[in-house]
Amino acid sequence: MQANIDTPGISAKGKSLFGISLVAALAGFIFGFDTVVISGADKPIQELWHLTPWQHGFFIMSMALWGTVLGALGGGIPTQKFGRKKVLIWIGVLFTVSSVGSALAPDPYTFSFFRFIGGIGIGASSVAAPTYVSEISTASSRGRLVAMYQFNIVFAILIAYISNYLLKGVGGSNDWRWMLGVMAVPSLIYSILVIGIPESPRWLVTKGRDDEARKILSKLGVGNTNEEIEQIKNAVQHEDGGGKKAPFISKKHVTVLSLAFFIAFFNQFSGINFILYYAPRILESAGLAANDSLKSSITIGGANLVFTFVGLYFIDRIGRKTLLLIGSIGYIISLAAVAWCFYNHLSAGLLVTFLAMFIASHAIGQGAVIWVFISEIFPNRIRAMGQSFGAGTHWVCAAVITLISPIFIDDKKGIFKDNPWPIFAFFSCMMVLQLIWVLTKVPETKGRALEQIQKDLGIE
């Protein structure tokens, strides 16, 4: 949105914008819960179905992530063609079906099918939700509102860790079914709430539905709706080059494509999903008992939540690039320290402290920034496709890392077994590369309207 509506207020319209953004961002809650709840089912499922490390990595731990790849790479097409709202509704349906099916699965193949279905929902949500929220936000509030998606992710991660801990032993050997099945509750709540939100006015304008867009813009607090619609149309016309549309993969878009690729690539090569998915197993390898490892996982989730608040507070104040710089330095130090702890067989308490520092660095940096940054650097006409590209890159990297992790950390056949220090050293080195990239290539986007960012990046 433009300067005339950039001041967030506490009016009824301002509350309406916040409420609508919050409902859309709830897709992130299901995303976060689904991402981490599998950590509690990790070992019980492997023991139940007697799976090899490769089978366990593929069918159980990474299958949802392969679904997210499909959902993310394919999610831009329906999001652009049918609208943001319709996709958000179907995401809720997929989440609900997945949670019930996974909990009742009689074998690893049925389990992997329903996890795959849920993964499609997660991947699509990482396209549709940030795109939707970025398009209904003001320039001065966009960072905070889109970052609510990330807040919901980390809040759900903490809830999932707590849920796993509380449900440990409730169903005996089938306690993992309760851990997975409980996700049906927030999935249903989200599905009901999202029906009531409006469509993205920017998407409506690109489809020639100006009257509908005008009504929604007015509801969101825009004073001069006609002027806003004209600005959106002008930006689309600039992107189309006077009628000749540049293809998505083109020289014209190389800058924004490279920015989306590398922020997503480095996000996963920090090791964040490796740690979230395998936290209990990693902590057990450091000497903690199974129940204590689940309890310590809550510490990790708590640090994630607390420092996400810090990232949310600063993202529209000091900017995206500064947060990425702070996070990169924290990554390098904490990951190197975790590797040092494992290498020297230091206390589990010290290791948990450095893991919490790693999580804090992620929450302030990449965690707060990634979905905001990707959602705002692409022009209106290709924003959904750009979000799809960035999210797809993120999930391909996440799936590959999660797939191969059991090969390295399985406590019987793993390459590193109970001492995975080289893994953390590798991730620390990757974050040195991220720091160099942020310093040399990443632009600052805070406080700029979406159409202004488009001009700043040379897409006119």
C-alpha positions as CSV (number, residue, x, y, z in Angstrom):
1,M,0.0,0.0,0.0
2,Q,1.1,3.6,-0.5
3,A,2.1,6.4,1.8
4,N,-1.4,7.7,2.4
5,I,-2.3,4.6,4.3
6,D,1.0,3.7,5.9
7,T,0.2,4.6,9.4
8,P,-1.1,1.6,11.4
9,G,-3.8,2.7,13.9
10,I,-6.1,1.2,16.4
11,S,-9.3,2.0,14.6
12,A,-11.9,-0.6,13.8
13,K,-10.5,-0.8,10.3
14,G,-7.0,-1.3,11.7
15,K,-8.3,-4.0,14.0
16,S,-10.0,-5.6,11.0
17,L,-6.7,-5.6,9.0
18,F,-4.9,-7.2,12.0
19,G,-7.7,-9.8,12.5
20,I,-7.8,-10.8,8.8
21,S,-4.0,-11.1,8.7
22,L,-4.0,-13.2,11.9
23,V,-6.5,-15.6,10.5
24,A,-4.6,-16.1,7.2
25,A,-1.3,-16.4,9.2
26,L,-2.9,-19.2,11.3
27,A,-1.9,-21.5,8.4
28,G,1.6,-21.0,9.9
29,F,0.4,-22.6,13.1
30,I,-0.5,-25.8,11.4
31,F,2.7,-25.6,9.4
32,G,4.8,-25.3,12.6
33,F,2.9,-28.0,14.5
34,D,3.1,-30.5,11.7
35,T,6.8,-29.7,11.2
36,V,7.8,-30.6,14.8
37,V,5.2,-33.1,16.0
38,I,6.9,-35.8,14.0
39,S,10.0,-35.5,16.2
40,G,8.0,-37.2,19.0
41,A,7.0,-40.0,16.7
42,D,10.5,-40.4,15.2
43,K,11.9,-43.3,17.2
44,P,8.6,-45.1,18.2
45,I,7.7,-45.4,14.5
46,Q,11.1,-46.7,13.5
47,E,10.9,-49.3,16.2
48,L,7.3,-50.3,15.5
49,W,7.7,-50.9,11.8
50,H,11.4,-52.0,11.9
51,L,12.6,-49.6,9.3
52,T,16.1,-49.1,8.0
53,P,17.6,-45.6,8.2
54,W,16.9,-45.0,4.5
55,Q,13.3,-46.2,4.8
56,H,12.8,-44.2,7.9
57,G,14.2,-41.1,6.4
58,F,12.1,-41.3,3.3
59,F,8.7,-42.8,4.3
60,I,8.4,-41.3,7.8
61,M,10.6,-38.2,8.4
62,S,10.9,-36.6,5.0
63,M,7.6,-37.6,3.2
64,A,5.7,-34.5,4.4
65,L,8.6,-32.4,3.1
66,W,8.3,-33.9,-0.3
67,G,4.7,-33.0,-0.2
68,T,5.7,-29.4,0.7
69,V,7.9,-29.3,-2.3
70,L,4.9,-30.2,-4.6
71,G,2.7,-27.8,-2.7
72,A,5.2,-24.9,-2.8
73,L,6.2,-25.4,-6.4
74,G,2.7,-26.0,-7.6
75,G,0.9,-23.6,-5.2
76,G,1.7,-20.5,-7.1
77,I,-0.5,-21.5,-10.1
78,P,-3.8,-21.9,-8.3
79,T,-3.0,-19.0,-6.0
80,Q,-2.5,-16.8,-9.0
81,K,-5.4,-18.3,-11.1
82,F,-8.2,-18.9,-8.5
83,G,-7.2,-16.4,-5.8
84,R,-5.4,-16.4,-2.5
85,K,-8.5,-17.1,-0.4
86,K,-9.7,-20.3,-2.2
87,V,-6.2,-21.8,-1.8
88,L,-6.1,-21.0,1.9
89,I,-9.5,-22.7,2.4
90,W,-8.2,-25.9,0.7
91,I,-5.1,-25.8,2.8
92,G,-7.3,-26.3,5.9
93,V,-9.0,-29.3,4.3
94,L,-5.6,-30.9,3.5
95,F,-4.3,-30.3,7.0
96,T,-7.4,-32.0,8.6
97,V,-7.4,-35.0,6.3
98,S,-3.6,-35.5,6.9
99,S,-3.8,-35.3,10.7
100,V,-6.6,-37.9,11.0
101,G,-5.1,-40.2,8.4
102,S,-1.6,-40.2,9.8
103,A,-2.8,-40.9,13.3
104,L,-4.8,-44.0,12.1
105,A,-2.3,-45.3,9.6
106,P,-1.8,-49.1,9.9
107,D,1.5,-49.2,8.0
108,P,4.4,-47.0,6.9
109,Y,3.1,-46.6,3.4
110,T,-0.4,-45.4,4.4
111,F,1.3,-43.1,7.0
112,S,3.6,-41.6,4.3
113,F,0.6,-41.0,2.0
114,F,-1.2,-38.9,4.6
115,R,1.9,-37.1,5.6
116,F,2.5,-36.3,2.0
117,I,-1.1,-34.8,1.8
118,G,-0.3,-32.6,4.8
119,G,2.9,-31.6,3.2
120,I,1.1,-30.3,0.2
121,G,-0.9,-28.1,2.5
122,I,2.2,-26.8,4.2
123,G,3.9,-26.0,0.9
124,A,0.8,-24.3,-0.5
125,S,0.4,-22.3,2.8
126,S,4.0,-21.0,2.5
127,V,3.0,-19.5,-0.8
128,A,-0.6,-18.3,-0.3
129,A,-0.5,-17.0,3.3
130,P,2.6,-14.7,3.1
131,T,1.4,-13.5,-0.4
132,Y,-2.1,-12.8,0.9
133,V,-0.9,-10.9,4.0
134,S,1.7,-8.9,2.1
135,E,-1.0,-7.7,-0.3
136,I,-3.5,-6.5,2.3
137,S,-0.9,-4.8,4.5
138,T,0.5,-1.3,4.6
139,A,4.1,-0.6,3.9
140,S,4.9,0.3,7.5
141,S,3.1,-2.7,9.0
142,R,3.8,-5.3,6.3
143,G,6.9,-6.7,8.1
144,R,5.0,-7.3,11.4
145,L,1.9,-8.6,9.7
146,V,3.6,-11.1,7.4
147,A,5.9,-12.1,10.2
148,M,2.8,-13.2,12.2
149,Y,3.0,-16.2,9.8
150,Q,6.4,-17.0,11.2
151,F,5.2,-16.3,14.8
152,N,2.4,-18.8,14.4
153,I,5.0,-21.3,13.1
154,V,7.2,-21.0,16.1
155,F,4.3,-20.8,18.6
156,A,3.1,-24.0,17.2
157,I,6.5,-25.6,17.4
158,L,6.6,-24.9,21.2
159,I,3.0,-26.2,21.5
160,A,4.0,-29.4,19.6
161,Y,7.0,-30.0,21.8
162,I,4.8,-29.5,24.9
163,S,2.1,-31.7,23.4
164,N,4.6,-34.5,22.6
165,Y,6.0,-34.3,26.2
166,L,2.5,-34.5,27.8
167,L,1.3,-37.3,25.5
168,K,4.4,-39.4,26.0
169,G,3.1,-42.8,27.3
170,V,-0.6,-41.8,27.2
171,G,-1.3,-44.3,24.6
172,G,1.4,-46.8,25.4
173,S,3.3,-47.8,22.3
174,N,0.7,-45.9,20.3
175,D,1.2,-42.5,22.0
176,W,2.7,-41.2,18.7
177,R,-0.8,-41.6,17.2
178,W,-2.2,-39.1,19.7
179,M,0.7,-36.8,19.1
180,L,-0.2,-36.6,15.4
181,G,-4.0,-36.8,15.7
182,V,-4.3,-33.8,18.0
183,M,-3.4,-31.6,15.1
184,A,-6.9,-32.1,13.7
185,V,-8.3,-29.6,16.3
186,P,-6.4,-26.5,15.1
187,S,-6.8,-27.6,11.5
188,L,-10.6,-27.6,11.8
189,I,-10.6,-24.2,13.6
190,Y,-8.4,-22.7,10.9
191,S,-10.6,-24.1,8.2
192,I,-13.7,-22.5,9.7
193,L,-12.1,-19.1,10.3
194,V,-10.5,-18.7,6.9
195,I,-13.9,-18.9,5.2
196,G,-14.7,-15.4,6.6
197,I,-11.7,-13.4,5.3
198,P,-11.9,-11.3,2.1
199,E,-10.0,-11.9,-1.1
200,S,-6.7,-10.0,-1.8
201,P,-7.6,-6.6,-3.4
202,R,-4.4,-6.6,-5.4
203,W,-5.2,-10.0,-6.9
204,L,-8.8,-8.7,-7.7
205,V,-7.3,-5.7,-9.5
206,T,-5.0,-7.9,-11.7
207,K,-8.2,-9.8,-12.6
208,G,-10.1,-6.7,-13.6
209,R,-12.5,-6.9,-10.6
210,D,-12.0,-3.3,-9.5
211,D,-15.4,-2.9,-7.8
212,E,-14.8,-5.8,-5.4
213,A,-11.3,-4.6,-4.7
214,R,-12.5,-1.1,-4.0
215,K,-14.9,-2.4,-1.3
216,I,-12.2,-4.5,0.4
217,L,-9.7,-1.7,0.3
218,S,-12.2,0.6,2.0
219,K,-12.8,-2.1,4.7
220,L,-9.0,-2.3,5.2
221,G,-8.8,1.5,5.9
222,V,-7.6,2.9,2.5
223,G,-8.8,6.5,2.1
224,N,-8.6,7.0,-1.6
225,T,-9.4,3.6,-3.1
226,N,-9.5,4.8,-6.7
227,E,-5.9,6.2,-6.4
228,E,-4.7,2.9,-4.8
229,I,-6.3,0.9,-7.6
230,E,-4.6,3.1,-10.2
231,Q,-1.2,2.7,-8.6
232,I,-1.6,-1.1,-8.6
233,K,-2.6,-1.1,-12.3
234,N,0.3,1.2,-13.2
235,A,2.7,-1.2,-11.4
236,V,1.3,-4.2,-13.3
237,Q,1.5,-2.3,-16.6
238,H,5.2,-1.4,-15.9
239,E,5.9,-5.1,-15.2
240,D,4.1,-6.1,-18.4
241,G,6.4,-3.7,-20.4
242,G,3.5,-2.0,-22.1
243,G,1.7,-5.2,-23.0
244,K,4.6,-7.5,-23.6
245,K,4.9,-9.7,-20.5
246,A,8.3,-10.9,-19.4
247,P,8.4,-14.7,-18.7
248,F,8.8,-15.6,-15.0
249,I,12.3,-17.0,-15.7
250,S,13.9,-14.2,-17.5
251,K,16.8,-11.7,-17.4
252,K,14.4,-9.1,-16.1
253,H,13.7,-11.2,-13.0
254,V,17.2,-12.6,-12.4
255,T,17.9,-10.3,-9.4
256,V,14.7,-11.2,-7.5
257,L,15.0,-14.9,-8.4
258,S,18.5,-15.0,-7.0
259,L,17.5,-13.2,-3.8
260,A,14.6,-15.6,-3.2
261,F,16.8,-18.7,-4.0
262,F,19.6,-17.8,-1.7
263,I,17.6,-16.7,1.3
264,A,15.7,-20.0,1.1
265,F,18.8,-22.1,0.5
266,F,20.7,-20.6,3.4
267,N,17.6,-20.9,5.6
268,Q,17.8,-24.7,5.4
269,F,21.6,-25.0,5.3
270,S,21.7,-23.3,8.7
271,G,20.5,-26.7,10.0
272,I,17.2,-25.4,11.4
273,N,14.9,-28.3,10.2
274,F,17.6,-30.8,11.0
275,I,17.5,-29.7,14.6
276,L,13.7,-29.2,14.8
277,Y,12.9,-32.6,13.3
278,Y,15.6,-34.6,15.2
279,A,15.9,-32.5,18.5
280,P,15.0,-35.4,20.8
281,R,17.4,-37.8,19.0
282,I,20.2,-35.2,19.0
283,L,19.7,-34.6,22.7
284,E,19.6,-38.3,23.5
285,S,23.0,-38.7,21.6
286,A,24.3,-36.0,24.0
287,G,23.4,-38.2,27.0
288,L,19.8,-37.2,27.9
289,A,17.2,-39.8,28.7
290,A,14.3,-40.1,26.3
291,N,11.8,-38.2,28.5
292,D,14.4,-35.6,29.4
293,S,15.2,-35.0,25.7
294,L,11.5,-34.3,25.1
295,K,11.5,-31.8,28.0
296,S,14.7,-30.1,26.7
297,S,13.1,-29.8,23.3
298,I,10.5,-27.6,25.0
299,T,13.4,-25.3,26.0
300,I,14.4,-25.1,22.3
301,G,10.8,-24.3,21.4
302,G,10.5,-21.7,24.1
303,A,13.7,-19.9,23.0
304,N,12.3,-19.9,19.5
305,L,9.1,-18.2,20.6
306,V,10.7,-15.6,22.8
307,F,13.2,-14.4,20.2
308,T,10.6,-14.5,17.5
309,F,8.9,-11.7,19.5
310,V,12.3,-9.8,19.3
311,G,12.4,-10.3,15.5
312,L,8.8,-9.1,15.1
313,Y,9.6,-6.0,17.2
314,F,12.6,-5.0,15.1
315,I,11.7,-6.1,11.6
316,D,9.9,-2.8,10.7
317,R,12.3,-0.7,12.9
318,I,15.9,-1.7,12.0
319,G,15.0,-3.7,8.9
320,R,15.3,-7.1,7.2
321,K,19.0,-6.9,6.3
322,T,20.2,-5.9,9.8
323,L,18.3,-8.8,11.3
324,L,19.9,-11.2,8.8
325,L,23.3,-9.9,9.7
326,I,22.7,-10.3,13.5
327,G,21.3,-13.8,12.9
328,S,24.2,-14.9,10.7
329,I,26.7,-14.0,13.4
330,G,24.7,-15.8,16.0
331,Y,24.4,-18.9,13.7
332,I,28.2,-19.0,13.2
333,I,29.0,-18.8,16.9
334,S,26.3,-21.1,18.2
335,L,26.8,-23.9,15.6
336,A,30.5,-23.9,16.1
337,A,29.9,-24.1,19.9
338,V,27.5,-27.1,19.5
339,A,30.1,-28.9,17.3
340,W,32.8,-28.1,20.0
341,C,30.5,-29.6,22.7
342,F,29.9,-32.8,20.8
343,Y,33.6,-33.1,19.8
344,N,34.8,-32.8,23.4
345,H,31.9,-34.7,25.0
346,L,30.9,-31.8,27.1
347,S,27.8,-31.7,29.3
348,A,24.3,-32.0,27.8
349,G,23.2,-28.8,29.6
350,L,25.9,-26.7,27.9
351,L,24.9,-28.2,24.5
352,V,21.3,-27.4,25.1
353,T,22.3,-23.8,25.9
354,F,24.1,-23.4,22.6
355,L,21.3,-25.0,20.7
356,A,18.9,-22.5,22.4
357,M,21.4,-19.7,21.2
358,F,21.2,-21.2,17.7
359,I,17.4,-21.1,17.8
360,A,17.4,-17.5,19.1
361,S,19.7,-16.5,16.2
362,H,17.4,-18.1,13.7
363,A,14.2,-16.6,15.2
364,I,15.7,-13.0,15.1
365,G,17.2,-13.5,11.6
366,Q,16.1,-15.9,9.0
367,G,13.0,-17.0,10.9
368,A,11.6,-13.4,11.1
369,V,12.7,-12.3,7.7
370,I,12.4,-15.1,5.1
371,W,8.7,-15.2,4.4
372,V,8.4,-11.4,4.6
373,F,11.3,-10.8,2.3
374,I,10.2,-13.3,-0.4
375,S,6.6,-12.0,-0.3
376,E,7.7,-8.4,-1.0
377,I,10.5,-8.5,-3.6
378,F,8.4,-9.9,-6.5
379,P,6.1,-7.6,-8.5
380,N,2.3,-7.9,-8.4
381,R,1.8,-10.0,-11.5
382,I,4.2,-12.7,-10.5
383,R,4.2,-12.5,-6.7
384,A,2.4,-15.8,-6.2
385,M,4.8,-17.5,-8.6
386,G,7.8,-15.9,-7.0
387,Q,6.6,-16.9,-3.5
388,S,6.2,-20.4,-5.0
389,F,9.8,-20.4,-6.3
390,G,11.3,-19.2,-3.0
391,A,9.2,-21.6,-0.9
392,G,9.9,-24.5,-3.3
393,T,13.6,-23.9,-2.9
394,H,13.2,-23.9,0.8
395,W,11.3,-27.1,0.9
396,V,13.5,-29.0,-1.6
397,C,16.5,-28.2,0.7
398,A,14.6,-29.1,3.8
399,A,13.4,-32.5,2.3
400,V,16.9,-33.5,1.2
401,I,18.5,-32.6,4.6
402,T,15.7,-34.5,6.5
403,L,15.9,-37.5,4.1
404,I,19.6,-38.0,4.6
405,S,19.9,-37.2,8.3
406,P,19.2,-40.7,9.6
407,I,22.1,-41.9,7.5
408,F,24.4,-39.8,9.6
409,I,22.8,-39.8,13.1
410,D,21.1,-43.2,13.4
411,D,22.3,-44.6,16.7
412,K,23.1,-48.0,15.3
413,K,24.1,-47.5,11.6
414,G,24.7,-43.8,11.4
415,I,28.0,-42.5,10.0
416,F,28.5,-40.3,13.1
417,K,26.1,-42.1,15.5
418,D,26.4,-40.5,18.9
419,N,28.9,-37.7,17.9
420,P,27.5,-35.6,15.1
421,W,30.0,-32.7,15.5
422,P,31.0,-32.6,11.8
423,I,27.3,-31.9,10.9
424,F,27.2,-28.8,13.1
425,A,30.7,-27.6,11.9
426,F,29.4,-27.9,8.3
427,F,26.3,-25.8,9.0
428,S,28.5,-23.2,10.8
429,C,30.7,-22.9,7.6
430,M,27.5,-22.4,5.5
431,M,26.5,-19.5,7.7
432,V,29.8,-17.8,7.0
433,L,28.8,-17.9,3.3
434,Q,25.4,-16.5,4.3
435,L,27.0,-13.6,6.1
436,I,29.0,-12.7,3.0
437,W,25.9,-12.9,0.8
438,V,23.9,-10.6,3.1
439,L,26.7,-8.1,3.3
440,T,27.1,-7.9,-0.5
441,K,23.8,-8.7,-2.1
442,V,20.8,-8.2,0.1
443,P,18.9,-4.9,-0.3
444,E,16.8,-3.3,2.5
445,T,13.1,-3.3,1.9
446,K,11.6,-2.0,5.2
447,G,9.1,0.9,4.9
448,R,8.7,0.7,1.1
449,A,5.5,0.1,-0.7
450,L,5.5,-3.1,-2.8
451,E,5.4,-1.1,-6.0
452,Q,8.4,1.0,-4.8
453,I,10.4,-2.1,-4.0
454,Q,9.6,-3.3,-7.6
455,K,11.1,0.0,-8.9
456,D,14.1,-0.2,-6.6
457,L,15.0,-3.6,-7.9
458,G,14.8,-2.5,-11.5
459,I,11.6,-4.3,-12.4
460,E,9.7,-1.6,-14.4
